[in-house]
Amino acid sequence: MNIKKTKSILVIFITTLFTITTLVGCMSYEVTSHDEKKQKKQYPFKNTSLPIKTRVDDLVDRLTLDEKIAQMFDKSPAIDRLGIPEYKWWNEALHGIARAGKATVFPQAIGLAASFNEALVLDVATAISDEGRAKHHAFLKEENNAIYTGLTYWSPNINIFRDPRWGRGQETYGEDPFLTSRIATNFVNGLQGTDKHYLKSVATIKHFAVHSGPEFSRHSDDYHVSAKDMMETYMPAFAQTIKNTKVSSVMCAYNRVNGEPACGSDELLQTLLRDKFNFDGYVVSDCGAIADFYDEKSHHIVDSPAEAAAKAVQSGTDLNCGDSHGNTFAELKLAVAQGLIKEEKITQAVKRLFLARFKLGMFDPAKQVPYANLSLETVGSKEHLALTQKAAEQSLVLLKNDGTLPLKKDTVVALIGPNADNKTVLIGNYFGKPIETITPRNAITKMIGSENVHFATGSSLTGKVYSHHQPIPAEFFYHKDYKGNIKPGLMASYYDAAHFSIQPALKRIDANIDLHFNKSPIDGKNINEFSAKWQGILKPNHTAHYEFSTQNIKVTLDGEEITNGMKLQANKAYAFEAQSTIKNYWHSNVIEPEIQLSWLDQDENLAQKAISAANKSDVIIFVGGITANLEGEEMPLEIDGFSHGDRTHINLPTSQRSLLRTLSKTGKPLIYINLSGSAIALNWLDEHASAIIQGFYPGESTGTALSRLIFGEFSPSGRLPVTFYRSVDDLPDFKNYAMDNRTYKYYQGEVLYPFGFGLSYAKIGYKDMAMSISDTRELTVSAQVSNKSNFDADEVVQVYLSMPDAPVKTPIRQLANFKHITLAANSTQHLSINITPEKLTYIDNLGVSQPYHGRLQVSVGSGQGIKFNSDNVLKNSINLL
């Protein structure tokens, strides 16, 4: 045989054999891979017919220690081998779906509480969870798993608003634990839904516990409270909400309580929360709270991240929200190795977390989940916009009226004030992008015609903080084209990443910087991280000192970054550069981001324009107050009256007070509308204004609600959920958490407007009060309630109790029950309200509830009986044996 031919045959044979072997290997790999995929679907945790607990146990028992630990971070990664997708736990729904693009914006939480309407709050929370579900499933279809796309909402905030200086008090339901628990119960039930098997969403009550300012020192403060204050004030809202709702999640607070950090306290998280209150959900830390355990500038009660992580989990914190410190729970593996914690504790935490995800239906076919078919059409629907208007109307509190209100629609008004046309004041904090933003100026002009409205901003909000910035118009921006010719607009370069180290993916001309992105500017698809730069020329048309306002953008003019005001010359060309980074992070999310550059002329004589408007009008409507840019969560601002989000006093800002005094000299009737998230000392206005209305950041329909109230299209029914003090001078130190001389229950001084107070256009009267008590110590209070006017009116009936014969100090009075009713014009209702036996108890000095014996003083009516005629509130007493 030819040797060459033999070699060729041999090569062919070997090559063929290798090819066959390779193919067989490939086929074998493909079969194995297919079997693994098939087997993955057959895991017991995928079996929807099994009990959820069984499924959770099966899944978690398959995880390695590393995989378990990774799931305990708010940005939980995917577990590909088991088909578990990644999940971002952080989402917000305080008064509407927040930070996730467009959503109906309802009144801020404190405004919902002012309605004293449980049914309304249930409807609002149901609408919010409808929109949340619809948006979540739309995000899933787009494969968008960014922060704020999930179903685990870190709302509501049920801390007690014990001090008016706290900037986040706007997020709460006020100063009374019972009102807070009733509003919270309905809000949580609305978020979590009514299905027996699935959760509509997860509600998270926060911040557990003893947490209500100051903001600046919350990472290091240690609050010492008595057992009596703990169980009388700080715990009841948590205990009752857990009892009434089976809420799925609790967020622990930043501060220490009696020496222990709230997120690492056995007393709080185990003895009280789980053992006493029977909470069986998961606990999430406030963001960065675990790092505070070891941070030298914070609590610093341990020396290492591993110790901090172990202490938190050992006490009962299951999920870590990290911040600039990163994920402290990543140190749990080291903590296990060092013997600081056992893996069983980690397993327990992870099972609690997956239980919530299973209850949300995240591992089940969509057709089995009753909420998965909610359409995006529900977001901002006509029904939801009507509901937010209704909620806004019921949140408004009429504090004074000498008969000036309601106005006739042919009245010529001077509409003045820094909040009269300020969109930001409508939404408070933790908000979404409104569907239809209606300011007072919008609505009043629409109602009575532009010819009857003379508008002027009048003053700053406070000092040099203004509210009337406007986007810089396109007519002032130019650029040079490649030939050196001056053309309108700015040269924009967009980068497909949250940095500028790559080539731009898109170049275009932007007319100005007032940009709202529903989709990516680069590919028109789902929004993701991107960056942008702008270059060109800014040429103003008149000389002035300009104040700039930026959103998601940094700007330089002639190489100087604009951080404060700047004097610009008319027709001078200033070299303009700007850049923006949209990043998947809590303060700059990637869902429908906005980039904006605005300005205003600081040289404008605002006061003179306001006086001119007043002189041309029949009545002055002044819309003032503050905004959530002044009060809110930990912020750098430090100016008169405001410090790091809190308030140092509660006076109306000087710039507004000065203008109001000047306007009063015109002799025109003055209607003052205060928009704020907290109490303002309206002492001068109480004496000089014809009417005063309080609005607690009433949501996107603020203007419509206010205009309808002012012009008599409904009678106001809102009630104050907090006390309006005359000042904070005789209140205890802000950091003192003892309840002596705080809130309506314990304050000894004279207040401006009491908790529960609010006027009506209708003449509401009470008579024929009666009381009876059952063998089980349930008290029934009844009375005749009459509306002796031509106005249909809502009324908030309130029952208060006092226990003068208790052997320990008890509240001066406390709200025992309330009912929101509607009274037709010239009608009477017989009303009965039950007071449960637990309300006929007091808290002793050891923090233990005791049955009360002795005289029980009872009042029923429109409020506490302060600032009312005797017809508004009836009082009586009964002996409890």
N, C-alpha and C positions, 0 to 999 in steps of 0.2 A: 504494500500500500504506500501511496505517496505520502511522505512524512509531512509535507506542507498541508496536504489535504486532511490528514489525521489531526493535525494541530487546529485546523479551522473547525473541524467537526467538534473537537473537544472544547474549543472556546465557545462555539454556539451552544453546546450542551450545558456548560457551566453557566453561561449567561442566562439561558432559558431557566435553568434550575434556580438561579438567584432571583430571577424575575418572579417565578412561581412562588418561591419562598416568601418573597417580599409581599406579593399579592395576598398570599394566605395570611401573612402577618397582619397586613392591612385589614383584610376581611375580619380576622379575629379581633382586632382592635375596635373595628366598627361595631361588631356584634356586641362586644363587651360594653362599649360606650352606649349603645342603644339600650342594652339591658339595665345599665346604671340609671339612665334617664327614666326607663320604665319603672325600675324599682323605686326611684325617687318619688314618683307619683303615688306609689303604694305604701309609703311610710304612714304609720297610724296617724301622725299629726295632720296628714292631708285628708283623712277620712272624716267628712263632715257629719257622719252619723254618730260618731263617738262623742262623749261628753267633752266639753272644752277643757276641763282640768286634765283629763286623760291625754288629750292632744298636746297640751302645754308640757306636761311631764315628759311625753315621748320626745318632743322637739328639744327641750332643754337638756335632757339626759344624753343627747347625741352630741352636745357641744363640748369642745375642749375648754380648758380654763381660759386660754387666750380669747377664744370666741365669746365666752360669757362676759368677760371683762369689757370687751369692745362694745357689747350691746348696752352697757350701762352709761353710755355717753349720749348727749342729746343729738349727736350726729352718728347714729348707729350704722356701721357698714354692712354691706351685703354679705351673706354666707352662701357663696355660689354653689358649693357642693350639695347644699340642701334646698336650693332654690328660694332662699330667703332674701328679699330685696332690701336695699338700704332704706333707712327711714330717718327723717329729720323730725324730732319730737316737738320742737319749739313752734308754737303757733299762738295767736292771740285773738280773742273775741270779746273784749271788754264791753263794747257797745256797738258791735258790728264786726265783721271779719276784717282784721287789721293787717296792714303791710303786705297785702296780696293782691294789689290792684283794686279795681272798682268793686264796691260793695255798698249796700245801704248803710249810712251812718246814722245811728240812733242817738238820742241824747246821752251824754256822758253818764256814767253809773250814778253819780250823786243826783243827777236830774231824774233818772228812773226812780230813785228812792223818793224824790219829792212828789211823785205821783201818788204815793201810798196806795197803789193799785196793783194787787197781786196778779189778777187776770191779765192785765195789760203787760206786765213784765213777762209772764209765761208766753204770751203771744210774740213779744219782741224776741225772746230767746229762741223760740221755735223758728221764727223767720231767719234769725242769724244762723242757726244750725242748718236750715234748708239751704241757705246760700253757701255755707261752708262745705256741705256735702257736694253740692253741685260743682263748686270750684275744684274740690279735691279730685273728683272723678274726671273733670276736664283736664286737670294737670296730669293725671295718670295716662290719659290718652295721648298727651303730648310728650310723655316720658319725662316730665318735669318733676324732679324730686328735690327741688331747692327748699331752703328754709321757708317756712310759712305756707307750705302746700299740704301739710298733714291734717289730722283730725284730732290731735291732742291739744286742747286749748288751755292756756295758762290763765284762765279767768273762771270765776270772778274774784275780785279782791274784797274780802270780808273783814279786814281789819277795822277796828273802831277808830273813828275820826275824833280822837280825844282832844286835839289841840288845833285851833284854826291856822296855826303857822305851818302845818305840814303840807308840803306841796303836792303830795300824792293823795291827799284826802279826797280829791275829785274822783278818784277811782273807786271809792268805797260807797257804801249805802248809808253813811252818816254816823252819828254818835251813839245811837241806841242799839244795843245788842238784839232786842226782840225785833225791831223793824228790820235790822240787817238780816236776821235769820229768815224772816218771812219773804223778803225780796230775793235773797240768795236761794232759798228753796225753789222758788218758781223759776229763777234764772237757770239753775242747775238742771231742773227737770226739763226745761225747754231745750237746753243744749243736748242732754243725753237721750231724749226721746222716750217713747212708750213701748217699744218692742220688748217682748219678754226674753228674747234670745240675743239680740244684737244691740249694741250701743250706737246711737246716731253719731255722737262724738263724745269725747272725754272732756268733762269739766274738771278744773283744778281750783280748789279753794285755797287762798293764800292771804297773807304770809304767816305761817304758823311758827312762832306766835309772839305776842306782845311787841308788835311792830307798827309804829306810826310816827316815824321821824325821830331825830333830824336825819336828813338825807346825807349830809356831808360826812358824818361820823358813823354811819350805819355799819360799816365793816369792822369797827373796833369797839362800839358801845356795848356795855353790859348793863342791862336793865334789871333792877331788883324790885320785885313786886310781892305784896303780901298774898297769902293764900286766899284771903277774902276778895281782894281786887282781881286776882287771877280767875276765880270761879264766878264772880259777880259781873265782871266786865269783859275780860279778854277771852274767855273760853266759851260762853254760851252760844255765840253765833256759829262757831265751829261744831260744837256738840249737837246743836239742833239741826243744822244743815246736813250733817252726816246721818243723823237719825231719820230725817225726813226724806232723804234722796238716795242714799247709798252712793254718794259721789265717788268717782273712780280714782281721783288723784288729789293730793295735798302738796303744796309747795312750802318748804320750810324757809325761815327767814334768815337774813344776814346776821342780825345782832345776837349777842349772848343773852340768856335769861337766867338770872340767879347764878351766874358764873359759868354756865355751859353754853357753847354755841348752839343756836336753835337746830341746826342741821346735824348736830352730834350730841343731842341731849336724850339720854335714856328716859328722863322724867317726862319730857314733852312727847317724844315719838313713840315710846313704848308704854309707859305707865298711863299717860292720859290718852293719847291718840288711839292706840290699838287696844289697850286693856279696858279703859274706862268708856271710851266713845265707840268702841267696836268697829273702828275703821279697818277695812280689809283690802284697800286698794294699794297703789304705789305712791311713794314719796319722791318728789323731785326737788333738787336744791335750787335756790335762787342762783342766778348766774354768777359764778365765781365764788360762791359762799364757802365751798370746801377749801379752796386755796387760802381763804382768810384764816383758816385754822393755823397755818404755818407762816403766813406772810408777816414779816417783821413789823410792817406798818399797820397791820390789822390786829386780829385777836392774838396771834402768835402763842397759842396754848400748846402746840407741839412743834417739833423742830424739823420735821421732814414731810414731804408729800405722802410718803407711804403711811406714816402714822395718821395723817389727816384722812386719807382715804379709808383706812381701816376703822377709824373712830366713827366716821359718818355711816358707813355700811353697817357696822356693828350696832349702832343706835337705831338704824331703820331707814336711812336714806338710800333709795334704790337707783336713782338716776342722777347723774351729775350734768348740770349745765355749766359748761366752762366758759371762760372769757379770755382775757389777755394772758392768763396763766396757762391756758390750754386745758387738757383733760387730766385733772388730778387723779381720777380713778384709774388711769393707766398704770399707776403705781401699785395697784392691788396685787399684781403677781409677786412683786417684791415683798409686799406686806404678808402674803401667804408664806413665802419662803422664810421670812423672819419670824413667823409664828404670831404675828399681830392679829390675824384673822384666819378662820377656817373657810375652806372652799364652800362648805355647806351654806354659809351666810350669803355668799355671792350667788350660789345657785338659787336660793330663796328669792333674792332680789330680782334676778333675771326672770324667774317664773312669774313674778308679779307683773313685770313689764310685758311679757308675751301674753299674759292673760288679757291685758287691755287690748293688745293688737288683735288677738283672736276675737274678742267681743266686738271689735269694730268691723269684723268680717274681712280683714286684710288677707286672709289665706283661704278664702272661700270663693266659689264662683259668684260673679256679680249678680246673677239671676236669683241667688238665694238671699242676697242682702237687700232688705226692703228699701233702703235709702239710696241705693246705687243708681237708680234711674232718675234722680232729680236733675232737671235740665238747667243749663245756664240761664234760661229765660226767667228763672225765679230770682236771679240776682238783679236787684233794682227794679223789680216788677211794680206795676201800678199798685198792687195790694200792699207791698212793702213800703213804698213811698207814702201811701196813705197812712200806714201804720206809724211811720216815723213822724209824720205830721201830728197825728193824734197823741203820740207820746210826748212830743215837744209841747203841745198845748197843755197837757196835764202836768208837765214838769214846771210850768211857769207859776211863780208865787207872787200874788199881789200883796205888797207889804203896806202900802198906804194909798188912800184915794179920798180926796175931799169932795168928790162928786164930779171932778173934771172928766174922768173916764166913765163910760166910753165916749170917744169923740164922734162927731158927725162926719160923714164922708166928704162934705164940702168944705171942711176945715183946711186952711192953708197952714202947713207945718214947716218949721225949720228943723230939719233932721241933721243933728250935729253929733259929733263924738268919734273917737278913734275906733270904736267897734261897730259903727253904723254901717260900714261897708267892708268889714274885715272878715274875709273868708276863714282865716285860721281860728277865729274865736268860736266858730260854730262846732268845732270837732273835738276839742279837748286833746288828750293824749291817747296813745294806743288806738289809732284810727286807720280806717281804710280810705280809699279815694272816693269821695262822694259821687253819687249819680247826678244829682241836680243841686248845686250849691246855691242856696237862696239866702242872701243877706237881708237885713232889715231894709236897706235902701232899695234892693230889688223889689221886695214885696210891697212896701208902702207906696212906692212909685206906681207899681202896677195897680194897686187898689184904688188910689185916689187921683192918679194922673200926674204926669211930670210937671204940669203947670201949677200944681198945688204943693210941690215939694221943693224946698230950697235946701240944698245939701252943702255941708262943709265938714271936713274932718275935725277942725277946731283946735286940736292939740295932739301931742304925742301920747302914747300910752303912759309912759313915765320917763322923766328925764329926756334922754336922747334915743329912746326906744320908740320907734314909729310903727304904724300899722298900715300905712297907705303906699308902700312900695308898689311899683308897677313894672312889668317886664320892659326892658329897654327896647323901644320900637326899632324895626328894621331900618328905618330911614337914617339912623345914625351909624350904621355899620357899613364898612367898605373893605375891599381888598384889591391888591394889584394882580392883574392877570399875568400870563407868561410874557406878554409884550410890554408890561409896565404900565398898562392903562388902569385907571381907577374904576372899579366896578362895584355894584351893590353887593352886600352880604359878606360873610366870613368864609375863609377856606377851612374846611373841616376834614380831619383825617380820623377814621375809625379803625380800631385795632381789635382783633378777635381774641382778646385776652385782657385780664385785669392788670396789664402792665404795658410798657411802651418799648420793649426790647425786641419787637418783631416789626416786620414791614406792615404798613396799614393795609387792611383788607378792603377799605372803601374810602374814596375821596369824593367830596361833593361840596357844594356851596350851601351854607345854612344862612337864611335871611337874618336871624337873630338867635339868641339863646333862650328860647321858651319852648322846650322840647319835651314831649310826652311820648314815651315809647310803649306801644301795646305789643309790638313784635320787635325782633332784633333789627337794628338799622343796617346790619351787614348782609343778612341772608333772608330777612322777612319771615324767619321761622320763630320758634319758641325763644324767648329772651334767655340769654345766658350772660356770663361775665363779659364785659367789653370795656374798652377805654376810648377816649376821644380827645383830640386837640383842635383848637381853633386859632387861627391867625388872621390878622387884618388891622383895621383902623377904626377907632371910635372917634366920631366928630360931633360933639354936642352943638346945639343951635343957640344956647345962651350961657352966659357966665354965671356960675353958682357953686356953692358948696354942695356936693352930691353925697348922699348916703346910699351905700350899696347893700343889697341883700342877695346872698348866694344860696343855691340849693344843689348839692352834689357837684360843685365846681370850684376851682381855684383860678383867680384872675390876676394878671399883672397889666398895668398901664405904664408905658415907657420904662419897663423893667421893674416897677415897684408894685409889690403885691398889695391889693386893696383889702385891707382888714377893717379900716374905719372910714370916715368920710374923707373926701378929697375935693379940692377946688379945681374945677375945670374951666378953661377959657372957651368962649364961643368960637366955633369954626376952626378950632385948633385940632390938628390930626394927632391923635395919641396912638402909639403902637400898642396893639391889643394882642394879648396871648392868654389862652385859657386851657385848662385840661380837667378831665373828669375821669374817675374810675368807678365803674359799677361792679361791685363785688358781692359774692354770695355770703354776706355777713349781716349780723343783726341790724346794724345801723345804716346799711346800704344794700338793700335786697335787690334781687334781679327781676322781680315781678313788676311789670309796668312802671319802670323807674322814670323819674322826672329830673331834668337838668334845667336850671333856670338862673338867670341873672337879671335882677331888678334894681331900680334906683328910685330916689325921690330928691326933690329940691329942698335942702335944709333952710334956704333963705326965704322960703315962702311964708308970708304972714298968715298963719293958720287962724289965729284968734280973730283978726280983723274980718276975715271972710265969714267966720261964725257969727260975729256980731251983726254983720250986714244981713246975713240970712235971717237972723232972729228979728231984726227990725222990719222985715218984709212979710212977717208971718203972724198968724193968730196965736200959735202955741209952739213951744219948743219941746221937741222930743230929743233927749240926749241919751245916746247909747254909749256907755262907758264901761269901766271895770278893768279887768286884766285878761291875760290869755295864758294858755299852757306853755307859751314860750317864756313866761316869767315864773310860773309855778309848775312843778312837775318832778320827774325823777332825776335825781343827782345830775346837776348841770353846772357848768363853770361860772354862771352869771353871779356877779356880786355888785349890786347897786343899792341905792336907798330903798329899803323895804323888802329886798329880795337877796337871798344868799343860797347858792348851790341848789336851787329848786324850791327851797322853803321860803317862808316870809319872816322878816324880823319884826314887822308890825302889821296891823291889818287896816291901816288908813288907806283911803282912796288916794292914788298917786297925786302928788302936788300939782302937776301940770293940769290935771282934770279939775281938781278942786278950785284952782285959781280961775279957770275959764268959767266954771259953773257959777261962781260968785259974781263974775262980770256979767254973765248972761242974766242972772236974776235981777240985775238993776234995770233991765229993759221993762220989767213989770209984766212980762208975758207969762202965762201959766207954764210951769216946768214939769214935764213928765220925764222922770229919770228911769232908764233901764240899765240894770247892772248885770253884766255877764261875767261870771267868775266861777271857779270850781270850789271856792271856799268863802267863808264869811268876810264881809267888808264892813268896817265901821262907818255906817252911813248917817252919822249923828247930825251933821249940818243939814243934809238933805231931808232927814226925817222932820226937821223943823221948817224947812223952806220950800221943798218940792210939793207940787200939787198931788202927784202920784208917784209911786215907786214900784217897779216890777223887778223881781229877781229871776234871772235865767241861769241855769247851771250848765253852760256849754250845750245848748239844746239840740245839736245835730244839724243835719243838712237842710231841714225845713224850718230852721229858726225864724227866718224872716216872715214866712207865711203864718206861723203860729203867733208871733208877736203882733203882726198887723191885724190879724183876726181878733185878738184880744183887745187891742187898742181901740178898734172900731166896733166893738160890741157884737161880734158874730158868735161868741160863746162867753160863758161866765167862767172866770178862773177858779181852779180847784186845787192847785198845788199847795203843799205844806212844807215848811222848812224841816229837813232831816238833820239839821245842825242848829245850834244856838248862834245867833248874831250878837256878839258882845260889843260893848262900846269901845273897848280897847283890850289889849293883852296885859295891861299894867298890873292888874291884880290876879292874873293867872299864875300858877306855879311855873317854875323853870321848865323849859321845853323838854329837857331830858328827864324830868321827874315823872315817872310813870305811876305814881300814886294818884288815885282818883279824887282825892280831897279837892273841893272847889273847882271841879272840872265837869263839863257837860251839864245839861239841864237837871240831871239826877242829883248832883252834888254842889252845884255852884250857888254861892251864898249872896252874890251881889245882884244889882239891878241890870237886866239885860236890855238890849235895844229891841230885838225881836226874838221871842222864845222858840225853842224846838216845837214843831207841830203847828206853828202859826201860819195863817194865810187867809186873806180876805176873799170875798165873793161879790159879784154884782147883785146877787140875789139876797133877800133878807131871810136868813135861815134862823129859825127859833126852835127851842127844845122845851118840853114840859112833861109833866106826869112821869117823873123818874120813879122806877120801882126796882127792887132787888130781891132775889131769893137765892138760897143756897141748898144744894142737894145733900143727900147722905154721904156722897163721895167727895164732898167739898168742891163741887163745881158751882161757880157763882154765875148767875144770870142777871144782867143789867138791861133794863128796858126803858124806853122813852118814846114820846111822840115827837117826830121831827117834821117841821113845817117849812114850806117855801112860800112866803107871803110876798111874792113879787111876780112880775110878768116875764121873768127870765127862767127858762129851763136851766137847771144847775146841777153839777156834780158836787157832792159833799163828802168830806172825810170825817166820819164819826170816830172819835177817839175816847178810849177808856183808860184812866190813870188810877193807880192805887198808891196809898201811903200807909205805912205801918208804924204809927207813933208809939205803940206799946212793946215793940221788939226789945229784947234784952241787949242788943248790940246796935250800933249805928247802921241805919238803913237809908236808901235813897230818899230824898225829899219827896219825890213822887216818881213813878215809873210807868211807862206805857205797858198796858196789859193786853190790849187788843185794839183793833181798828177795823173799819169797814168802809170801802169806797162805794158810795151809792149815787144814784141819779134821782133827782126830785124834779118832777114836772112843775111848770109854773102854777102857782096857787094850789098846791097840793100838800097832803100830809101823809106820812108813813108811820106805822107803829113798828119800832125796831127793837130787836132783842140781840144782845151780844153775849156770848158765853166766855167765861174766864176759867181756864183749866185749873185743876187743883195745884199743879206745879207753880202757878203764878201766886198762889196763896202761901208761899214759903219765903224765907229769907236765908241769906248766906251768913253763917256765923264766922267768927274770927279765925277758925281753922279751915275755912273754905268748904264747909259741909252745909248742905241744904237742910233747913229745919222747918217744920210746919209752924205757921204763925198763929198765935192766939191773942185775942184782944180786939180793940177797935180797929176796923179797917175803913179808912176814908176813901171814898170812891167818887170820881167825877166822870161825867159823860158829856160830850159836846164837840164843838169845832176845834178845840185845842186844850191847852192846860188850864185855861181860865185867866190868863194874863193878856192884857190888851183887848179884852172882849167885854161886851155888855153881859149882864147876868143872864140874858136870854140865850146866849150862845153856849153856855156851859152850866150844867146842873151838878150839884154836889150833895152827897149824903154819906152816911156811915152805917156800918153793920158790925155786930159783934161776932167774932169767930171763936168758937169754943174749942 
